[in-house]
Amino acid sequence: MKKSLIALAVAGAFATPAAFAASSNIDFYGKFRVSVDHIDNSVGWQMTDETSRVGFKGAEDLGGGLKAIYQWESGFNIGTAASHIPSTGNAGGSYTGGTTSLGAQRNTFLGLAGDFGTVLAGRHDTPYKMVGSADLFGDTLADAETGSALLGFGGTNLGNNGLCIICEDVRVSNAIAYVSPSFSGLTIAAATVVGSGNAGTGTVPSVNSLSDAQSIAAMYNNGPLSLGLGYENLGKVAQAALGGGTAGKPDAWKLNAGYTIDSWKLGATYEHLDKIGGVSGQKANNWLASVAYGMGPITLAAQYGYRNFNGTANTAGAVDLTDATVGVVYSLSKRTSTYLGYAHYKAKNSATVADAKYNVVTVGLNHDF
């Protein structure tokens, strides 16, 4: 049902709910992801579930070009000692919580789709995340978003002092989102987070308005070129997760570009973070560039990312981080693939992580159904 790991990552995360409107039946689907990894620090060898998931989706034709659409999706652990599910990396903050007995609740919503576009309510990737990134190694231990968190570099979002290359791609609960139809390749998406029912205690603000957090994006896909620009302010929800009171409201903006030339796929992403951890003046500029080359069932990939921190030194989150990764994917079939990846992380100037270098080797097997 899906492209190979690398091809999907290069194409970006642009898969709007409007695509579900073409279905008239319930579709049951899932992904199994497992890897064996070695990290040259105290972790050593481990087996990791790489965001395995299961779900169903469908639509009902309401007539006049209008359809009701729905989806339920949940992560699950196929039986490993560790779990690589990004949205469970934050112990606080309802905007990345939402666990079930299976694991992390993923995109789950009810909505309407028609010529006007798509409107949905529930839990979903923010428009900012839908812009995508140049990360070729998503859902592996070598990814630029959460791989560093598993190495002990901290959380994966602004509200948790994320020490990452691409940091603010999150999924939110209580979202109302709109995705426009395509205008010659241009699509606009916007979302707001409605109050999560937190009445507020002490210094924690009440999270109960129609706009506790906001995200907006413009995405252009036409032929070999893809462009995306996104902005996100996690607002009161992040502020509450950080303890409220004087905590700031972290925000971010991101520019992403991709281009395909024959068998080559090129990608580049820039992300600016402000008020990291809710602290004014704590900023970071993140860059990520990638290239992939396909030859039959084999895809070769490489990427390099750099995080440049600008703020108060020797505090949590005050980290300059580099990430150099190479890998190869072999497609055994349309649904099954295996991969080998190597990543070198280097962090410096941190109160929580002293100057450190880690080497990661990961071997994985994926199957989609």
KELOBA-495105 format. One record per residue (C-alpha): residue in three letters; x, y, z. Coordinates in Angstrom, 3 decimals, padded with zeros to 6 digits. Layout:
<zagus>
resn,X,Y,Z
ALA,X,Y,Z $
...
</zagus>
This chain:
<zagus>
resn,X,Y,Z
MET,000.000,000.000,000.000 $
LYS,002.918,002.349,000.620 $
LYS,006.169,003.114,-001.103 $
SER,009.458,001.963,000.328 $
LEU,010.762,003.654,003.445 $
ILE,013.199,005.931,001.630 $
ALA,010.896,006.781,-001.289 $
LEU,008.083,007.685,001.077 $
ALA,010.325,009.919,003.156 $
VAL,011.644,011.730,000.083 $
ALA,008.116,012.330,-001.193 $
GLY,007.327,013.987,002.140 $
ALA,004.462,013.676,004.576 $
PHE,001.919,015.293,002.254 $
ALA,-000.984,012.826,002.390 $
THR,-004.164,014.743,003.084 $
PRO,-007.378,013.264,004.478 $
ALA,-009.123,014.216,001.217 $
ALA,-007.507,011.155,-000.331 $
PHE,-009.774,008.950,001.763 $
ALA,-012.868,010.297,000.035 $
ALA,-012.341,008.008,-002.945 $
SER,-012.986,004.933,-000.786 $
SER,-016.499,003.517,-000.419 $
ASN,-015.475,000.597,001.802 $
ILE,-013.675,000.163,005.100 $
ASP,-009.977,-000.385,004.520 $
PHE,-007.992,-002.244,007.179 $
TYR,-004.258,-001.594,007.039 $
GLY,-001.097,-001.677,009.073 $
LYS,002.680,-001.523,009.184 $
PHE,005.120,-003.800,010.967 $
ARG,008.489,-002.196,011.752 $
VAL,011.304,-003.884,013.635 $
SER,015.060,-003.300,013.815 $
VAL,018.190,-004.564,015.533 $
ASP,020.517,-001.709,016.504 $
HIS,023.892,-001.044,018.045 $
ILE,024.731,002.235,019.799 $
ASP,028.311,002.692,020.965 $
ASN,027.476,003.970,024.450 $
SER,025.855,002.354,027.468 $
VAL,022.914,001.173,025.340 $
GLY,024.878,-001.294,023.206 $
TRP,022.660,-003.779,021.363 $
GLN,018.885,-003.502,021.329 $
MET,015.822,-004.532,019.343 $
THR,013.423,-001.697,018.560 $
ASP,009.836,-001.405,017.384 $
GLU,009.965,001.365,014.768 $
THR,006.431,002.808,015.012 $
SER,004.432,-000.274,014.040 $
ARG,000.782,000.651,013.605 $
VAL,-002.661,-000.643,012.691 $
GLY,-005.841,001.127,011.603 $
PHE,-008.929,001.345,009.445 $
LYS,-010.357,004.143,007.294 $
GLY,-013.334,004.703,005.053 $
ALA,-015.937,007.036,003.641 $
GLU,-019.677,007.290,003.063 $
ASP,-021.140,009.020,000.010 $
LEU,-023.663,011.599,001.245 $
GLY,-024.642,012.789,-002.224 $
GLY,-024.007,016.061,-004.000 $
GLY,-020.259,015.442,-003.973 $
LEU,-020.164,015.344,-000.149 $
LYS,-018.628,012.443,001.779 $
ALA,-018.198,011.577,005.442 $
ILE,-014.673,010.332,006.126 $
TYR,-013.154,008.642,009.143 $
GLN,-009.969,006.986,010.321 $
TRP,-008.717,005.205,013.424 $
GLU,-005.019,004.409,013.795 $
SER,-002.943,003.287,016.750 $
GLY,000.676,002.384,017.270 $
PHE,001.623,-000.936,018.796 $
ASN,004.777,-002.708,019.942 $
ILE,005.359,-006.049,018.239 $
GLY,007.254,-007.382,021.224 $
THR,010.568,-005.577,021.501 $
ALA,012.272,-004.274,024.613 $
ALA,012.245,-000.704,023.259 $
SER,009.659,001.260,021.338 $
HIS,010.387,004.009,018.841 $
ILE,007.038,005.833,018.871 $
PRO,007.708,009.603,018.676 $
SER,004.439,010.758,020.227 $
THR,005.101,008.840,023.445 $
GLY,008.419,010.600,024.018 $
ASN,006.738,013.395,025.985 $
ALA,005.568,012.351,029.451 $
GLY,003.575,015.562,029.841 $
GLY,001.604,017.693,027.415 $
SER,-001.716,016.402,026.159 $
TYR,-000.876,017.465,022.618 $
THR,001.505,014.517,022.217 $
GLY,-000.224,012.105,024.572 $
GLY,-003.302,010.128,023.614 $
THR,-002.175,006.575,024.361 $
THR,-004.391,003.491,024.098 $
SER,-003.969,-000.092,025.245 $
LEU,-002.256,-000.707,021.922 $
GLY,000.155,002.201,022.232 $
ALA,000.320,005.744,020.913 $
GLN,-002.942,006.965,019.389 $
ARG,-002.155,008.169,015.873 $
ASN,-004.332,010.014,013.323 $
THR,-007.912,009.326,014.388 $
PHE,-010.730,011.586,013.228 $
LEU,-014.170,012.126,011.714 $
GLY,-014.766,014.662,008.972 $
LEU,-016.443,015.834,005.778 $
ALA,-014.892,016.100,002.311 $
GLY,-016.159,017.714,-000.874 $
ASP,-015.331,020.224,-003.578 $
PHE,-014.618,022.756,-000.807 $
GLY,-011.819,020.597,000.593 $
THR,-011.724,018.577,003.826 $
VAL,-012.727,019.444,007.382 $
LEU,-011.938,017.018,010.198 $
ALA,-012.062,016.830,013.983 $
GLY,-010.006,014.586,016.225 $
ARG,-006.322,013.715,016.535 $
HIS,-004.125,014.461,013.537 $
ASP,-000.720,015.578,012.297 $
THR,-000.520,019.363,012.365 $
PRO,-000.334,021.212,009.022 $
TYR,003.223,022.106,010.051 $
LYS,004.079,018.408,010.103 $
MET,002.248,017.831,006.814 $
VAL,004.775,020.139,005.128 $
GLY,007.218,017.224,005.464 $
SER,010.991,017.292,005.739 $
ALA,014.115,016.095,003.968 $
ASP,014.516,013.278,006.501 $
LEU,015.026,010.038,004.530 $
PHE,015.229,007.810,007.589 $
GLY,011.840,008.325,009.236 $
ASP,010.606,005.400,011.358 $
THR,014.163,004.209,011.969 $
LEU,016.617,004.752,014.804 $
ALA,018.680,006.904,012.422 $
ASP,016.018,009.535,011.753 $
ALA,016.678,013.251,012.211 $
GLU,013.603,013.837,014.381 $
THR,013.580,011.276,017.185 $
GLY,016.654,009.108,016.737 $
SER,018.693,011.539,018.828 $
ALA,016.136,011.311,021.631 $
LEU,016.719,007.576,021.933 $
LEU,020.437,008.270,022.265 $
GLY,019.833,010.284,025.432 $
PHE,019.723,013.742,023.820 $
GLY,016.322,014.585,025.322 $
GLY,012.795,015.054,024.006 $
THR,011.521,015.646,020.506 $
ASN,009.488,018.846,020.630 $
LEU,009.740,022.430,021.827 $
GLY,007.748,021.797,024.976 $
ASN,010.255,019.156,026.031 $
ASN,013.562,020.897,025.182 $
GLY,013.830,018.892,021.982 $
LEU,017.439,018.158,021.020 $
CYS,016.872,017.196,017.407 $
ILE,017.436,018.361,013.828 $
ILE,013.758,018.568,012.800 $
CYS,011.984,019.173,016.093 $
GLU,008.393,020.372,015.861 $
ASP,006.640,017.736,013.727 $
VAL,003.915,016.713,016.157 $
ARG,000.431,015.205,016.209 $
VAL,-002.249,016.953,018.271 $
SER,-005.447,015.899,019.987 $
ASN,-008.623,018.027,020.034 $
ALA,-007.814,019.406,016.585 $
ILE,-010.151,020.985,014.066 $
ALA,-008.386,021.078,010.710 $
TYR,-009.133,022.252,007.179 $
VAL,-007.313,021.127,004.025 $
SER,-008.146,022.973,000.818 $
PRO,-008.490,021.347,-002.599 $
SER,-005.471,021.614,-004.876 $
PHE,-005.196,024.817,-006.902 $
SER,-002.795,023.875,-009.705 $
GLY,-000.665,022.025,-007.161 $
LEU,-001.090,024.484,-004.268 $
THR,-002.839,023.275,-001.099 $
ILE,-003.516,025.254,002.087 $
ALA,-004.037,023.618,005.476 $
ALA,-004.868,025.117,008.866 $
ALA,-005.682,023.696,012.294 $
THR,-006.640,024.892,015.741 $
VAL,-006.665,022.990,019.035 $
VAL,-009.863,023.288,021.052 $
GLY,-009.737,023.290,024.881 $
SER,-008.636,019.961,026.303 $
GLY,-010.709,020.285,029.449 $
ASN,-007.934,021.397,031.797 $
ALA,-009.600,023.830,034.196 $
GLY,-006.229,025.125,035.350 $
THR,-004.693,024.891,038.797 $
GLY,-002.129,027.151,040.397 $
THR,000.190,028.561,037.769 $
VAL,-001.054,026.208,035.027 $
PRO,-003.249,028.169,032.604 $
SER,-006.704,027.033,031.666 $
VAL,-006.590,025.139,028.392 $
ASN,-010.178,025.621,027.341 $
SER,-010.465,028.023,024.408 $
LEU,-011.183,027.483,020.704 $
SER,-007.542,028.207,019.924 $
ASP,-005.176,026.707,022.479 $
ALA,-002.654,026.092,019.680 $
GLN,-002.454,026.965,015.976 $
SER,-000.779,025.577,012.863 $
ILE,-000.920,026.639,009.209 $
ALA,000.848,025.494,006.051 $
ALA,001.034,026.044,002.306 $
MET,002.174,023.107,000.167 $
TYR,002.965,023.022,-003.542 $
ASN,003.390,019.784,-005.498 $
ASN,003.727,019.890,-009.266 $
GLY,005.743,017.375,-011.252 $
PRO,009.262,016.911,-009.884 $
LEU,009.058,019.913,-007.531 $
SER,007.574,020.075,-004.047 $
LEU,007.638,023.087,-001.712 $
GLY,006.166,023.662,001.711 $
LEU,006.027,026.452,004.277 $
GLY,004.594,025.927,007.750 $
TYR,004.115,027.843,011.000 $
GLU,003.124,026.462,014.383 $
ASN,002.449,027.902,017.836 $
LEU,001.691,025.259,020.448 $
GLY,000.365,028.043,022.670 $
LYS,-001.504,027.292,025.876 $
VAL,-001.191,023.536,025.476 $
ALA,002.610,023.627,025.499 $
GLN,002.563,026.326,028.181 $
ALA,000.479,024.114,030.455 $
ALA,002.774,021.135,029.797 $
LEU,005.743,023.295,030.809 $
GLY,004.176,024.284,034.127 $
GLY,002.373,027.462,033.109 $
GLY,003.118,030.680,034.938 $
THR,006.064,032.421,033.300 $
ALA,006.627,029.697,030.699 $
GLY,006.540,031.066,027.189 $
LYS,004.516,029.741,024.286 $
PRO,006.999,027.997,021.965 $
ASP,006.582,028.378,018.226 $
ALA,008.366,027.409,015.030 $
TRP,008.349,027.856,011.281 $
LYS,009.699,025.550,008.595 $
LEU,010.556,025.633,004.886 $
ASN,010.855,022.362,002.982 $
ALA,011.811,021.644,-000.651 $
GLY,012.183,018.503,-002.735 $
TYR,013.121,017.816,-006.344 $
THR,013.273,014.630,-008.434 $
ILE,015.701,014.244,-011.349 $
ASP,015.425,010.850,-013.056 $
SER,016.545,008.373,-010.363 $
TRP,017.767,011.115,-008.011 $
LYS,015.716,012.658,-005.222 $
LEU,016.972,015.812,-003.497 $
GLY,015.625,017.403,-000.326 $
ALA,016.343,020.356,001.963 $
THR,014.640,021.656,005.123 $
TYR,015.151,024.743,007.283 $
GLU,013.465,025.073,010.687 $
HIS,013.531,027.983,013.147 $
LEU,012.593,027.328,016.788 $
ASP,011.734,030.052,019.300 $
LYS,011.176,029.906,023.074 $
ILE,012.590,026.397,023.365 $
GLY,011.272,024.832,026.540 $
GLY,009.078,027.911,026.990 $
VAL,012.092,030.122,027.738 $
SER,012.290,033.479,025.966 $
GLY,015.522,033.963,024.053 $
GLN,016.164,030.240,023.643 $
LYS,016.288,029.750,019.857 $
ALA,017.705,027.328,017.333 $
ASN,018.189,027.233,013.572 $
ASN,018.095,023.747,012.061 $
TRP,019.161,022.634,008.571 $
LEU,018.791,019.240,006.907 $
ALA,019.848,018.221,003.367 $
SER,019.432,014.792,001.768 $
VAL,019.948,012.882,-001.463 $
ALA,018.700,009.468,-002.599 $
TYR,019.442,007.417,-005.704 $
GLY,017.280,004.519,-006.867 $
MET,018.462,001.622,-009.031 $
GLY,015.870,-001.099,-009.357 $
PRO,014.956,-002.518,-005.943 $
ILE,017.907,-000.747,-004.281 $
THR,017.822,002.815,-002.943 $
LEU,020.950,004.537,-001.637 $
ALA,020.460,007.499,000.702 $
ALA,022.491,010.057,002.634 $
GLN,021.682,013.131,004.693 $
TYR,023.358,015.721,006.883 $
GLY,021.727,017.878,009.525 $
TYR,022.933,020.691,011.760 $
ARG,021.281,022.336,014.765 $
ASN,022.660,025.758,015.735 $
PHE,021.516,026.821,019.189 $
ASN,021.291,030.516,020.092 $
GLY,020.510,031.366,023.696 $
THR,021.666,030.845,027.271 $
ALA,024.552,028.388,027.395 $
ASN,024.725,025.486,029.828 $
THR,020.978,025.105,030.142 $
ALA,018.766,022.229,029.102 $
GLY,018.297,022.416,025.357 $
ALA,021.457,024.484,024.769 $
VAL,022.935,022.094,022.263 $
ASP,024.630,022.300,018.899 $
LEU,023.972,018.990,017.199 $
THR,025.198,017.430,013.934 $
ASP,023.787,014.301,012.328 $
ALA,025.418,012.513,009.365 $
THR,023.580,009.434,008.077 $
VAL,023.962,006.984,005.194 $
GLY,021.891,003.924,004.345 $
VAL,020.575,001.474,001.783 $
VAL,017.072,000.068,001.322 $
TYR,016.298,-003.143,-000.565 $
SER,012.686,-003.717,-001.654 $
LEU,011.888,-007.428,-001.437 $
SER,008.408,-006.741,-002.817 $
LYS,005.905,-003.886,-003.038 $
ARG,005.062,-004.406,000.636 $
THR,008.233,-005.728,002.221 $
SER,011.631,-004.078,002.463 $
THR,014.813,-004.289,004.501 $
TYR,017.410,-001.614,005.237 $
LEU,020.823,-000.941,006.699 $
GLY,021.698,002.482,008.130 $
TYR,024.591,004.178,009.870 $
ALA,024.338,007.485,011.754 $
HIS,026.952,009.609,013.499 $
TYR,025.645,012.116,016.062 $
LYS,027.754,014.799,017.712 $
ALA,026.445,017.071,020.488 $
LYS,028.251,019.852,022.325 $
ASN,027.670,022.631,024.888 $
SER,024.876,021.153,026.952 $
ALA,024.050,021.042,030.640 $
THR,022.359,017.672,030.177 $
VAL,024.639,016.079,027.585 $
ALA,028.353,016.817,027.689 $
ASP,030.249,016.949,024.408 $
ALA,029.370,013.553,023.012 $
LYS,029.732,011.442,019.882 $
TYR,027.569,008.432,019.138 $
ASN,027.691,005.937,016.271 $
VAL,024.531,004.011,015.427 $
VAL,024.099,000.980,013.193 $
THR,020.552,-000.174,012.498 $
VAL,019.214,-003.101,010.444 $
GLY,015.469,-003.260,009.908 $
LEU,012.644,-005.184,008.269 $
ASN,009.364,-003.520,007.217 $
HIS,006.073,-004.975,005.990 $
ASP,002.912,-003.091,005.010 $
PHE,-000.547,-004.606,004.585 $
</zagus>
